Amino acid sequence: MKRTPMTLRGAEALRAELKRLKSESRPSIIKAIAEARGHGDLSENAEYHAAREQQGFVEGRIKEIEHKLANAEVIEPGKLPNTGKVVFGVQVELEDQADGTRVVYQVVGEDEADIRAGRISVSSPIARALVGKSQGEVVDVAAPGGTRSYEIVAVRFE
């Protein structure tokens, strides 16, 4: 079974969503189904069908989260040996070789990725280009607008 890497923050977010689904969403859907059943004929009861559809979605999401957590390999970057190389969980500061702009990204699991928050998926093209490289190296990344070159300014294990 393939383990899925995720940060501690990502695992905690999934656990919180799972708890909310089980303690809030599931009971409210069960209540809605019971109320809709009380309205009589189920074949033409839109509220009943909508509640059943919502129940299917919530139960599917619960199973998906439980599977992800069961197969998760939680990695805390601050506890990794600082090799200076880009690995899962580290923050990496890059300088665009074309215009000198700098960005900081953290390499995270697929569920945690949020480019606006500076978190890139370990399976993204930029992360794949960076992993294994060290500070001072220049990497070429195939981007939608063409290949871009970035210098790795810093690698932080935080």
C-alpha positions as CSV (number, residue, x, y, z in Angstrom):
1,M,0.0,0.0,0.0
2,K,1.4,3.4,-1.0
3,R,1.7,5.8,1.8
4,T,0.6,9.4,1.1
5,P,2.8,12.1,2.5
6,M,1.1,15.0,4.3
7,T,2.2,17.6,6.8
8,L,1.0,17.6,10.4
9,R,-1.2,20.6,9.6
10,G,-2.8,18.8,6.7
11,A,-3.5,15.7,8.8
12,E,-5.1,17.8,11.5
13,A,-7.3,19.6,8.9
14,L,-8.6,16.3,7.6
15,R,-9.2,15.0,11.2
16,A,-11.2,18.2,11.9
17,E,-13.3,17.8,8.7
18,L,-13.9,14.1,9.6
19,K,-15.1,15.0,13.1
20,R,-17.4,17.7,11.7
21,L,-18.9,15.4,9.1
22,K,-19.5,12.7,11.7
23,S,-20.8,14.9,14.6
24,E,-22.7,17.6,12.7
25,S,-23.4,16.7,9.0
26,R,-24.4,13.1,9.4
27,P,-26.9,13.6,12.3
28,S,-28.5,16.6,10.6
29,I,-29.0,14.6,7.4
30,I,-30.5,11.7,9.3
31,K,-32.9,14.1,10.9
32,A,-33.8,15.6,7.5
33,I,-34.5,12.1,6.1
34,A,-36.7,11.3,9.0
35,E,-38.7,14.5,8.6
36,A,-39.1,14.0,4.9
37,R,-40.3,10.5,5.5
38,G,-43.0,11.9,7.7
39,H,-44.3,13.9,4.7
40,G,-45.7,10.8,3.0
41,D,-45.1,9.4,-0.5
42,L,-41.3,9.1,-0.9
43,S,-41.5,8.7,-4.7
44,E,-42.4,12.3,-5.3
45,N,-40.7,13.8,-2.2
46,A,-38.0,16.1,-3.4
47,E,-36.8,16.8,0.2
48,Y,-36.3,13.1,0.8
49,H,-34.3,12.6,-2.4
50,A,-32.2,15.7,-1.8
51,A,-31.4,14.5,1.8
52,R,-30.5,11.0,0.5
53,E,-28.2,12.5,-2.1
54,Q,-26.5,14.6,0.5
55,Q,-26.2,11.6,2.7
56,G,-24.4,9.7,-0.1
57,F,-22.0,12.6,-0.6
58,V,-21.2,12.9,3.2
59,E,-20.7,9.1,3.6
60,G,-18.4,9.1,0.5
61,R,-16.4,12.0,1.9
62,I,-16.1,10.3,5.3
63,K,-14.8,7.1,3.7
64,E,-12.4,9.1,1.5
65,I,-10.9,11.0,4.5
66,E,-10.7,7.8,6.6
67,H,-8.8,6.1,3.7
68,K,-6.4,9.1,3.4
69,L,-5.7,9.2,7.1
70,A,-5.2,5.4,7.3
71,N,-2.6,5.7,4.5
72,A,-1.0,9.0,5.6
73,E,2.6,9.4,6.3
74,V,2.7,12.5,8.5
75,I,6.0,14.4,8.0
76,E,7.1,17.2,10.3
77,P,9.7,19.3,8.4
78,G,11.2,20.6,11.6
79,K,12.1,17.0,12.7
80,L,13.8,16.1,9.4
81,P,17.6,16.1,9.1
82,N,18.6,19.4,7.5
83,T,20.4,18.1,4.4
84,G,20.0,21.4,2.6
85,K,18.1,19.6,-0.2
86,V,14.5,20.3,-1.1
87,V,12.3,17.5,0.3
88,F,8.7,17.1,1.2
89,G,7.5,19.7,3.8
90,V,10.3,22.2,3.5
91,Q,9.9,25.8,2.6
92,V,11.9,26.9,-0.5
93,E,12.6,30.4,-1.5
94,L,13.0,30.9,-5.3
95,E,14.2,33.8,-7.5
96,D,12.8,34.0,-11.0
97,Q,15.9,34.3,-13.3
98,A,13.9,36.3,-15.8
99,D,12.7,39.2,-13.7
100,G,14.3,38.7,-10.2
101,T,11.0,38.3,-8.3
102,R,11.1,36.0,-5.3
103,V,8.5,33.6,-4.0
104,V,8.4,31.2,-1.1
105,Y,6.7,27.8,-1.4
106,Q,6.2,24.9,1.0
107,V,6.1,21.5,-0.6
108,V,3.0,19.7,0.7
109,G,0.6,16.8,0.0
110,E,-2.0,17.1,-2.7
111,D,-4.9,17.8,-0.4
112,E,-3.0,20.7,1.3
113,A,-1.9,22.5,-1.8
114,D,-3.0,26.1,-2.1
115,I,-0.9,28.3,-4.3
116,R,-2.3,31.5,-2.9
117,A,-1.1,30.4,0.6
118,G,2.3,29.4,-0.8
119,R,1.7,25.7,-0.6
120,I,2.5,23.6,-3.7
121,S,1.7,19.9,-4.2
122,V,4.6,17.5,-4.1
123,S,3.3,16.2,-7.4
124,S,3.2,19.6,-9.2
125,P,5.7,20.3,-12.0
126,I,7.6,22.9,-9.9
127,A,7.9,20.7,-6.9
128,R,9.0,17.7,-9.0
129,A,11.7,20.0,-10.5
130,L,12.8,21.2,-7.0
131,V,12.9,18.0,-5.0
132,G,16.5,16.8,-4.5
133,K,18.0,20.1,-5.5
134,S,20.0,22.3,-3.1
135,Q,20.4,26.0,-2.3
136,G,22.3,27.9,-5.1
137,E,21.1,25.5,-7.9
138,V,19.1,26.8,-10.8
139,V,16.1,24.6,-11.9
140,D,14.1,24.8,-15.1
141,V,10.4,24.4,-14.7
142,A,8.0,23.7,-17.6
143,A,5.2,26.1,-17.1
144,P,2.1,26.8,-19.2
145,G,3.7,30.0,-20.5
146,G,7.0,28.2,-21.3
147,T,10.0,27.1,-19.4
148,R,11.0,29.3,-16.5
149,S,14.3,29.2,-14.6
150,Y,14.5,29.6,-10.8
151,E,17.4,29.9,-8.5
152,I,17.0,28.2,-5.1
153,V,17.8,31.0,-2.7
154,A,17.0,29.2,0.5
155,V,15.7,25.8,1.8
156,R,14.1,26.0,5.3
157,F,13.2,23.0,7.5
158,E,10.6,24.7,9.7
